[in-house]
Amino acid sequence: MSSLSTKYDVAIIGAGHNGLVAACYLAKAGLSVLVIERNAELGGATRSARIFDGIDARLSIYSYLVSLLPQAIINDLGLNLELLPRRTASYTPGIQDGSFNELLLINDGSGHNRDVFISLTGDDSDYLGYLELQDIQERLASVIWPTLNEPLISRVEMKNRLGSDGGRVWQSLVEEPLGEVIENLIANDLTRGLVFTDGKIGVSTHPHDSSLLQNRSFLYHVIGRGNGEWRVPRGGMGKLVDELVRVARGTGKVTFATNAKVSFVNPGEKLSSIGFEINDEEGFVDARFVLCNASASELGRLTGNATDFRLINEGAGFKINMLLERLPRLLSGRYSPEEAFAGTFHVNEGYEQMKVSYLQSVAGEMPATPPSEIYCHTLTDNSILSHEFNARGFHTLTLFGLDMPHRLFRGDNEKARQVALERYLVGINQYLDEPIEDCLAKDANGKPCIEAMSAVDLEEKIHLPKGNIFHGDLTWPFAEGEEEVGQWGVETEHPNLFLCGSSAKRGGAVSGIPGHNAAMKIMDEMALL
């Protein structure tokens, strides 16, 4: 505590990757920055850690892939970060009327992809529909992606950038429920589900949701890099954190305070006061600007304007981390485990299946066959494992489950978490030739290397409101009112307090964009002083 100054140019609440991005930009501009982190470790949801006792495997605990981080941020900050492409795009198995079906898509493999579509459906109509939908996505991405780290433009301006023939693109993804375009272009249930999953990641929604939440979720999952490709960070997600911390420390302008719980923020016209507690000792600092990398609801609480808990949008994700001694054999003999697990492995994500799962979850029931997606980091980047484990053929698997809202775990989290874990494992095993449990490595105590986290766990561990990975409702990536045009999307009711995390407009996912935009907002304000 004694090492802290009493005054900083900027205080940042939360040391997640967005807060770190903002700290780097501001420090490089010569401003003094204090980063206040509630946990002992920096990084928030982008941390990596050795989570299994005695096991030298550095897993990305919460987030796992990168799509939305602009290369411009990497270049601006001089980050030594390599994002690796995956050869396999996705593997989607399904069982319908007792018949086993599967679809393995390869990045940059048009000939292969056409053949597997025909094998699945009998002709190329769904393949052509799938390509048309991809073209729609990429046309919209081509105008949205360049604007994400710039001031907000209007809805009309964004639409106009599509050109005179862009009306259908805009209507399909912005004006009408996502289910309309999917059902118009694709007939096969398995393929419809494969496409729609990007509209459900972390949120409770369905194809014809009139709120268009599914459309907003879909956009954030398909616009990254201008083509929607998700990449694997070499060294795990924690490599991004390590690089941001290295750059921040290298400026000599950033101070980190960990194990520090902020108790209040008093906004002022020229200086704002922040109170916090470290090891039962109270501390206070003043700052010209305050950035909140925590949620907007948390900022409201700190400034004395707490949000009604009932109004916070709950998260619906479930996370499972695994370390395997070997990849499990597939029920299918057509593809190897190395091919299927190298991309996104879809489980119980048929289009109709997900409708049923959604209805069960919003009715307060745990879905009987919950949908999920699996990712294998080590098939693209094995640097997160020791040489010994690589030599022995070990692999990591991450499962992200859908339709598991916070409400299902509030009563007895431990019991509900175990039931959900068992249902997800049953879902995986129906497509395997051996139970995945038989492939799990054992930790130093002989326990299986598997960890499960519900939305309640995410709320407790990394302070996501109701476990919502987006901190709340996802926004459109453009101004939704004339008053927002020209803003950075980080503004609050207080002139010197800004959001710099997922609660900001264009926040959510691993992007660094709100951190960059909050820093740019402060630069603009400093230029006016």
Disulfide bonds with the S-S distance in Angstrom:
none
